[in-house]
Amino acid sequence: MKHLRVVIITGLSGSGKSTALRALEDIGFFCVDNLPVILLPKFLAITIKSSPDIKRVALVMDLRERSFLDKYNRIFEALKKKGYKIEILFLESSDESLLHRFSETRRTHPLSQRGMIKEGILLERDKLSSLKKMAAKIIDTTSTNVHQLKDTVQRYYSPYSRNKKMVINVTSFGYRYGLPVEADLVFDVRFMPNPFFVEDLKCFDGNNEDVKKYVLKNKEGKQFLGKTLDLMNLLIPLYEKEGKVRLNIAMGCTGGRHRSVVMANAIASFFSSMKYVVNINHRDIDK
């Protein structure tokens, strides 16, 4: 039990708990949203017994469960006495920011009466004040977008956060569908031989082993990958020295299914081997 890390994500409605949960899932946490707190002891016991390879779990728990406030303190304390490592990540935001978010999404606040969102926010803030005091980490998302929140969460909970500050996002894409707007560095790999024109390969994507060999074993692929990794070895320390916390790298080919996927995977693998937190997204692979 002592080796299972348990992070409880909670806080104000609209403060970004779902984003935080996805961020932890991307760095290897087993994640569950809105588990009733009364089921937490049984969930942890089953996880340890049936999935001993799972070492880190994250769960969103909040006022959507009506009995949460009445039961969380007793249950958390009982689990800690049994040796579980319970950490609370509390997310909050300003009233004005939360009002704007609820207005944008047209969602109702779980505690709002007669549709008065401001009243719900104030009531929830008051009800969660004791839980906030128990938090190991508090994040104010007032001036934070989803990408910044994801980076903040991953840097704090990543086992490599002490050594590597920057989160690296690698995206493959097809030029026919447009450039990724968030990309910092874009590499065009359309100059490489295209597996699409090889009859035995065209129906597969860049995750296929034969497609991977075709792209990486030709002269152009080898040279490009080698020189790109050399460039990354130069740039990454300079970006980190500057204080950059997130780098978005995009690899593009014509359709986004073959060459860009292979190269994005190769770049992501390189950074993973260096113990960076890496997120990979094959944007157009199914188009």
C-alpha positions as a printed NumPy array, in Angstrom:
array([[  0.   ,   0.   ,   0.   ],
       [  2.78 ,   2.393,   0.855],
       [  4.046,   2.237,  -2.717],
       [  0.742,   3.364,  -4.278],
       [  0.619,   7.113,  -4.821],
       [ -2.928,   8.472,  -4.65 ],
       [ -3.686,  11.994,  -5.885],
       [ -7.153,  13.39 ,  -5.198],
       [ -7.973,  16.23 ,  -7.605],
       [-10.609,  18.528,  -6.195],
       [-11.522,  22.199,  -5.992],
       [-13.943,  24.691,  -7.449],
       [-16.225,  23.78 , -10.312],
       [-14.85 ,  25.177, -13.572],
       [-11.284,  25.496, -12.275],
       [ -9.792,  22.846, -14.608],
       [-10.006,  19.536, -12.758],
       [-10.668,  17.53 , -15.922],
       [ -7.62 ,  19.091, -17.59 ],
       [ -5.482,  18.232, -14.557],
       [ -6.735,  14.641, -14.66 ],
       [ -5.833,  14.265, -18.343],
       [ -2.407,  15.738, -17.636],
       [ -1.72 ,  13.074, -15.017],
       [ -3.02 ,  10.343, -17.296],
       [ -0.501,  11.459, -19.944],
       [  2.405,  10.868, -17.536],
       [  1.319,   7.403, -16.46 ],
       [ -1.28 ,   7.822, -13.717],
       [ -4.301,   5.509, -13.7  ],
       [ -7.175,   8.005, -13.667],
       [-10.832,   7.95 , -12.606],
       [-13.31 ,  10.828, -12.75 ],
       [-16.068,  11.378, -10.174],
       [-15.629,   8.207,  -8.112],
       [-17.874,   8.36 ,  -5.012],
       [-15.593,   8.84 ,  -2.027],
       [-17.258,   5.974,  -0.159],
       [-15.92 ,   3.616,  -2.843],
       [-12.329,   4.855,  -2.593],
       [-11.096,   2.26 ,  -0.038],
       [-12.518,  -0.621,  -2.069],
       [-11.156,   0.82 ,  -5.323],
       [ -7.632,   1.103,  -3.884],
       [ -7.768,  -2.406,  -2.401],
       [ -8.883,  -3.897,  -5.721],
       [ -6.213,  -1.927,  -7.619],
       [ -3.431,  -3.22 ,  -5.389],
       [ -4.662,  -6.804,  -5.529],
       [ -5.517,  -7.09 ,  -9.228],
       [ -3.112,  -4.565, -10.8  ],
       [  0.108,  -4.47 ,  -8.76 ],
       [  1.898,  -2.799, -11.685],
       [ -0.152,   0.359, -11.114],
       [  1.886,   2.615,  -8.828],
       [  0.109,   5.962,  -9.267],
       [ -3.6  ,   6.749,  -9.37 ],
       [ -5.448,  10.053,  -9.679],
       [ -9.13 ,  10.641,  -8.985],
       [-11.361,  13.669,  -9.367],
       [-13.688,  14.055,  -6.376],
       [-15.862,  17.074,  -5.761],
       [-19.306,  18.387,  -4.908],
       [-20.965,  16.622,  -7.813],
       [-21.243,  13.807,  -5.286],
       [-23.617,  15.184,  -2.68 ],
       [-22.205,  13.135,   0.206],
       [-18.576,  14.043,  -0.538],
       [-18.273,  16.796,   2.072],
       [-19.718,  14.667,   4.84 ],
       [-17.457,  11.675,   4.244],
       [-14.121,  12.682,   2.681],
       [-12.278,  13.625,   5.883],
       [-13.077,  10.405,   7.711],
       [-12.243,   8.234,   4.693],
       [ -8.989,  10.031,   3.845],
       [ -7.749,   9.812,   7.429],
       [ -8.61 ,   6.106,   7.657],
       [ -6.706,   5.396,   4.449],
       [ -3.661,   7.323,   5.652],
       [ -3.606,   5.26 ,   8.854],
       [ -3.519,   2.132,   6.683],
       [ -0.405,   3.407,   4.952],
       [ -1.822,   4.931,   1.77 ],
       [ -0.131,   8.035,   0.402],
       [ -3.05 ,  10.42 ,  -0.094],
       [ -2.239,  13.761,  -1.731],
       [ -4.781,  16.465,  -2.448],
       [ -4.438,  18.707,  -5.485],
       [ -6.787,  21.664,  -5.062],
       [ -7.71 ,  23.856,  -8.028],
       [ -9.276,  27.275,  -7.684],
       [ -9.872,  30.422,  -9.702],
       [-11.239,  33.92 ,  -9.213],
       [-15.   ,  34.468,  -9.11 ],
       [-14.855,  36.56 , -12.265],
       [-12.907,  33.9  , -14.154],
       [-15.304,  31.143, -13.091],
       [-18.321,  33.236, -14.052],
       [-16.817,  33.793, -17.496],
       [-16.128,  30.072, -17.962],
       [-19.644,  29.054, -16.95 ],
       [-21.034,  31.713, -19.27 ],
       [-18.941,  30.423, -22.178],
       [-19.909,  26.77 , -21.696],
       [-23.521,  27.53 , -20.65 ],
       [-23.216,  24.981, -17.884],
       [-25.008,  25.294, -14.565],
       [-23.103,  25.369, -11.311],
       [-23.773,  22.268,  -9.137],
       [-24.665,  24.48 ,  -6.153],
       [-26.434,  27.308,  -7.937],
       [-29.962,  28.01 ,  -6.832],
       [-32.463,  29.525,  -9.222],
       [-29.702,  29.573, -11.826],
       [-27.59 ,  32.118,  -9.895],
       [-24.057,  30.977, -10.744],
       [-22.336,  33.598,  -8.551],
       [-24.185,  32.288,  -5.491],
       [-23.1  ,  28.746,  -6.311],
       [-19.455,  29.792,  -6.649],
       [-19.446,  31.587,  -3.29 ],
       [-21.198,  28.708,  -1.55 ],
       [-18.813,  26.137,  -3.001],
       [-15.777,  28.217,  -2.043],
       [-17.005,  28.316,   1.534],
       [-17.854,  24.614,   1.712],
       [-14.427,  23.586,   0.356],
       [-12.363,  25.862,   2.601],
       [-11.474,  23.053,   5.036],
       [-10.518,  20.698,   2.224],
       [ -8.294,  23.39 ,   0.704],
       [ -6.309,  23.551,   3.957],
       [ -5.524,  19.838,   3.595],
       [ -4.122,  20.231,   0.074],
       [ -0.514,  19.36 ,  -0.69 ],
       [ -0.656,  21.5  ,  -3.837],
       [ -2.928,  24.455,  -4.692],
       [ -3.101,  25.802,  -8.238],
       [ -4.862,  29.061,  -9.116],
       [ -6.005,  28.814, -12.73 ],
       [ -7.352,  32.368, -13.041],
       [ -4.761,  33.396, -15.636],
       [ -3.919,  29.918, -16.883],
       [ -4.984,  28.314, -20.162],
       [ -5.416,  24.548, -20.553],
       [ -1.897,  24.056, -21.928],
       [ -0.269,  25.975, -19.089],
       [ -2.297,  24.081, -16.495],
       [ -1.329,  20.769, -18.05 ],
       [  2.344,  21.758, -17.984],
       [  2.146,  22.906, -14.356],
       [  0.54 ,  19.662, -13.221],
       [  2.95 ,  17.462, -15.161],
       [  6.039,  19.285, -13.933],
       [  4.893,  18.931, -10.33 ],
       [  3.942,  15.248, -10.461],
       [  6.428,  13.921, -12.992],
       [  9.156,  11.706, -11.486],
       [ 11.606,  13.62 , -13.672],
       [ 10.435,  17.106, -12.726],
       [ 13.528,  17.854, -10.68 ],
       [ 15.786,  17.245, -13.651],
       [ 13.732,  18.337, -16.654],
       [ 11.451,  21.345, -16.431],
       [ 10.187,  21.41 , -19.975],
       [  7.265,  19.372, -21.292],
       [  7.634,  18.395, -24.954],
       [  4.578,  17.934, -27.17 ],
       [  5.14 ,  16.227, -30.525],
       [  2.429,  16.348, -33.203],
       [  2.233,  14.734, -36.614],
       [ -0.041,  16.398, -39.16 ],
       [ -0.988,  16.604, -42.815],
       [ -0.38 ,  19.83 , -44.705],
       [ -3.628,  19.373, -46.61 ],
       [ -5.449,  19.9  , -43.289],
       [ -3.485,  22.957, -42.2  ],
       [ -0.649,  23.734, -39.808],
       [ -1.022,  23.112, -36.051],
       [ -1.562,  26.619, -34.724],
       [  0.215,  25.92 , -31.426],
       [  3.471,  24.643, -32.987],
       [  6.763,  26.274, -31.993],
       [  8.881,  24.258, -34.449],
       [  7.513,  22.815, -37.706],
       [  9.407,  20.286, -39.826],
       [  8.306,  19.469, -43.363],
       [  9.071,  15.83 , -44.255],
       [  7.319,  15.773, -47.641],
       [ 10.714,  15.446, -49.358],
       [ 10.996,  11.823, -48.192],
       [  9.88 ,   8.825, -50.286],
       [  6.173,   8.349, -49.605],
       [  4.932,   4.911, -48.404],
       [  1.531,   5.836, -49.814],
       [  2.84 ,   5.008, -53.278],
       [  4.077,   1.562, -52.204],
       [  1.258,  -0.901, -52.764],
       [  2.066,  -3.078, -49.751],
       [  2.314,  -0.08 , -47.395],
       [ -0.29 ,   2.477, -48.45 ],
       [ -3.107,   0.957, -46.389],
       [ -1.062,   1.14 , -43.161],
       [ -0.07 ,   4.187, -41.116],
       [  3.221,   5.294, -39.616],
       [  2.783,   3.137, -36.523],
       [  3.214,   0.042, -38.67 ],
       [  6.652,  -1.543, -38.377],
       [  7.129,  -1.973, -42.142],
       [  6.214,   1.664, -42.789],
       [  8.608,   2.713, -40.054],
       [ 11.461,   0.731, -41.618],
       [ 10.703,   2.131, -45.065],
       [ 10.898,   5.727, -43.818],
       [ 13.839,   5.435, -41.433],
       [ 16.102,   3.15 , -43.464],
       [ 16.301,   5.245, -46.615],
       [ 19.085,   7.811, -46.994],
       [ 16.857,  10.858, -46.647],
       [ 15.175,   9.556, -43.498],
       [ 18.437,   8.699, -41.778],
       [ 20.025,  12.056, -42.572],
       [ 16.983,  14.064, -41.569],
       [ 16.51 ,  12.27 , -38.255],
       [ 20.182,  12.523, -37.357],
       [ 20.437,  16.233, -38.114],
       [ 17.121,  16.97 , -36.413],
       [ 18.262,  15.241, -33.218],
       [ 21.515,  17.209, -33.386],
       [ 19.464,  20.39 , -33.647],
       [ 17.317,  19.348, -30.675],
       [ 20.42 ,  18.67 , -28.587],
       [ 21.469,  22.236, -29.312],
       [ 18.098,  23.912, -28.81 ],
       [ 16.62 ,  22.154, -25.769],
       [ 19.253,  23.284, -23.23 ],
       [ 18.982,  26.831, -24.6  ],
       [ 15.187,  26.812, -24.293],
       [ 15.451,  25.475, -20.729],
       [ 18.027,  28.109, -19.853],
       [ 15.595,  30.739, -21.116],
       [ 12.905,  29.29 , -18.838],
       [ 10.632,  27.812, -21.496],
       [  8.29 ,  25.271, -19.882],
       [  6.657,  23.751, -22.963],
       [  7.89 ,  23.071, -26.493],
       [  5.519,  22.09 , -29.299],
       [  7.165,  20.26 , -32.196],
       [  5.209,  19.421, -35.339],
       [  6.138,  16.994, -38.126],
       [  4.178,  17.383, -41.346],
       [  3.735,  15.357, -44.51 ],
       [  1.045,  15.508, -47.174],
       [ -1.745,  13.557, -45.486],
       [ -0.413,  13.091, -41.963],
       [ -0.583,   9.273, -41.981],
       [  2.857,   7.922, -42.9  ],
       [  6.085,   9.938, -42.921],
       [  5.114,  12.518, -40.319],
       [  3.857,   9.811, -37.949],
       [  7.103,   7.844, -38.194],
       [  9.237,  10.922, -37.588],
       [  7.056,  12.189, -34.739],
       [  7.35 ,   8.804, -33.039],
       [ 11.125,   8.811, -33.496],
       [ 11.482,  12.306, -32.044],
       [  9.174,  11.461, -29.124],
       [ 11.13 ,   8.286, -28.406],
       [ 14.36 ,  10.291, -28.36 ],
       [ 13.031,  12.725, -25.766],
       [ 11.477,   9.951, -23.679],
       [ 14.842,   8.201, -23.499],
       [ 16.224,  11.43 , -22.05 ],
       [ 13.569,  11.353, -19.312],
       [ 11.509,  14.268, -20.556],
       [  7.743,  14.327, -20.169],
       [  6.562,  13.768, -23.737],
       [  3.049,  13.963, -25.16 ],
       [  2.477,  12.731, -28.701],
       [ -0.52 ,  13.418, -30.908],
       [ -1.095,  12.069, -34.423],
       [ -3.616,  14.688, -35.435],
       [ -4.569,  13.506, -38.913],
       [ -3.718,   9.82 , -38.841],
       [ -7.348,   8.69 , -39.244],
       [ -8.358,  11.172, -41.94 ]])
